[in-house]
Amino acid sequence: MASIRRISLTQWIILSMIVGVLLGWLAPGLAVQLKPLSTIFLNMIKSLIAPLLFATLVVGIAGHGDDMKKVGRLAFRSIVYFEVVTTLALAVGLIAVNLVRPGAGVGLDTTAEVSATVTEASQRHVTFGGVLEHIVPSSFIDAAAKNEVLQVVFWSIIFAVALARTPVGPKKVLLGVTESLGEVMFKFVGIVMSFAPFGIGAAIAVTVGQSGIGVLRNLGILVLTLYGALLVFVLVVLIPVALTFRIPIVAFWKAVRESWLIAFSTASSEAALPRAMQAMEAFGVPRRIVAFVMPTGYSFNLDGSTLYLALASVFVAQAAGIDMPLSQQILMMLTLMVTSKGVAAVPRASLVILSGALTQFGLPLSGVALILGVDAVMDMARTSINLVGNCLATAVMARWEGELGTPGTPALDSVAGQPLTVPPVAPAGDTRTHG
């Protein structure tokens, strides 16, 4: 019994995937009957999207507004840099998934309701004005009930800005309520994920039972496509950025390689972040820049996770046999670019964001359960790239501010004149259980 308790959730998911594959291969008739278990799991995921988005966005904006004002120019430059780099990550992921088409031929099962939604969406002519109209909800309750992610995000941002301008007394009360809601939703995600081995095992069994054992080939191609796309992203985005801002690449890699290895081997930015902050101080980045850019980057600069989301969302469309026009894919990328900023601190954040985007665009949530079967392997790669991207961002900001010191000589804090000591910062990025 004690040995069973020591098995991690990731190990249970891998075990359930193996059982699901065997069941779908050897007893396809029985496997297909397990679909209710998969549906229950996916419905639980669906139910937490709106309150989780609302809570994390409001706390993220209203709870840190004062800090953003204090850092001023650094905040503006950081946000601009984050948006440019994550947009390029989305572009690389989108190009990779359209070139390789790893989801082609999977044959995901879709309900009539989902198929009708997709057909309607594909036939609707997308215009800029129509997109703007759709973003603004006439009712937040209706938007939340229908999981209209963009509408929930828009309303939450306006609410957060209004809360930030509210007098301290009411603001403190309402912010406390929202933080409490966020904490409850984090626990909610944990409870839902404890059911994940059953839901994912059933989903894999149903998919293999319906489509055959060949679906495993598609999952393998998906993993290889992600690793290849992340390598391309490093070569065509991160390295040119480093060269543009005159960051010594060899010295930078020597500074971050230990943190990168920790992030890759544990799939945990939480484990690697303190060491990475110390490494960037030793690289010559001042304390105020490390202390601001690194934690903020784990909310706004998740390069690896952003690329993964672009790839995974289009993979689901391909797996379901849905031909999404480029205009629709770009609109979905814009949605991911916004929503990925809100729930970066949530365990299994990629799951939440991906589920919301699929729901928004009428794609089958069964694709999430299918992808989760190989998520642990992909999590290692995207988490390590998240870390390297944020380390590079601190060096770029230091160079931009004209304060990058000599590697090996710790930069001094601009106020205290003391070497940087790393506080116990809770990372706002992906944790042990997500990427």
RAQUIRA-V723774 format. One record per backbone hydrogen bond with DSSP energy under -0.5 kcal/mol. NH is the residue of the N-H (numbers start at 0). CO is the residue of the C=O. Records with the same first field share a line. If there is no record, write none. Layout:
NH=CO + CO
//
This chain:
4=0
5=1
6=3
11=7
12=8
13=9
14=10
15=11
16=12
17=13
18=14
19=15
20=16
21=17
22=18
23=19
24=20
25=21
26=22
30=26
31=27
32=28 + 29
33=30
34=31
35=32
36=33
37=33
38=34
39=35
40=36
41=37
42=38
43=39
44=40
45=41
46=42
47=43 + 44
48=44 + 45
51=47
52=48
53=49
54=50
55=51
56=52
57=53
58=54
59=55
60=56
61=57
62=57 + 58
63=60
67=63
68=64
69=65
70=66
71=67
73=70
75=71
76=72
77=73
78=74
79=75
80=76
81=77
82=78
83=79
84=80
85=81
86=82
87=83
88=84
89=85
90=86
91=87
92=88
93=89
94=90
95=91
96=92
97=93
98=94
99=95
100=96
103=100
105=102
106=318
107=318
114=110
115=111
116=112
117=113
118=114
119=115
120=116
121=117
122=118
123=119
125=123
126=124
130=126
131=127
132=128
133=129
134=130
135=131
136=134
142=138
143=139
144=140
145=141
146=143
147=142
148=146
151=147
152=148
153=149
154=150
155=151
156=152
157=153
158=154
159=155
160=156
161=157
162=158
163=159
164=160
165=162
170=166
171=167
172=168
173=169
174=170
175=171
176=172
177=173
178=174
179=175
180=176
181=177
182=178
183=179
184=180
185=181
186=182
187=183
188=184
189=185
190=186
191=187
192=188
193=189
194=190 + 191
195=192
197=194
198=194
199=195
200=196
201=197
202=198
203=199
204=200
205=201
206=202
207=203
208=204
209=205
210=206
211=207
214=211
215=212
216=213
217=213
218=214
219=215
220=216
221=217
222=218
223=219
224=220
225=221
226=222
227=223
228=224
229=225
230=226
231=227
232=228
233=229
234=230
235=231
236=232
237=232
238=233
240=236
241=237
242=238
243=239
244=240
245=242
246=241
247=245
248=246
251=247
252=248
253=249
254=250
255=251
256=252
259=255
260=256
261=257
262=258
263=259
264=260
265=261
266=262
267=262
268=429
271=267
272=268
273=269
275=271
276=272
277=273
278=274
279=275
280=276
281=277
282=278
283=279 + 280
284=279
289=285
290=286
291=287
292=288
293=289
295=291
296=292
297=293 + 294
298=295
299=295
300=296
302=300
305=301
306=302
307=303
308=304
309=305
310=306
311=307
312=308
313=309
314=310
315=311
316=312
317=313
318=314
319=315
320=317
321=316
322=320
323=321
324=322
328=324
329=325
330=326
331=327
332=328
333=329
334=330
335=331
336=332
337=333
338=334
339=335
340=337
341=338
342=338
345=342
348=345
351=347
352=348
353=349
354=350
355=351
356=352
357=353
358=354
359=355
360=356
361=358
362=357
366=363
367=364
368=364
369=365
370=366
371=367
372=368 + 369
373=370
374=371
377=373
378=374
379=375
380=376
381=377
382=378
383=379
384=380
385=381
386=382
387=383
388=384
389=385
390=386
391=387
392=388
393=389
394=390
395=391
396=392
397=393
398=394
399=395
400=396
401=398
402=397
403=397
404=283 + 402
407=281
408=405
409=407
410=280
412=417
416=412
419=410
424=422
426=424
433=430
//
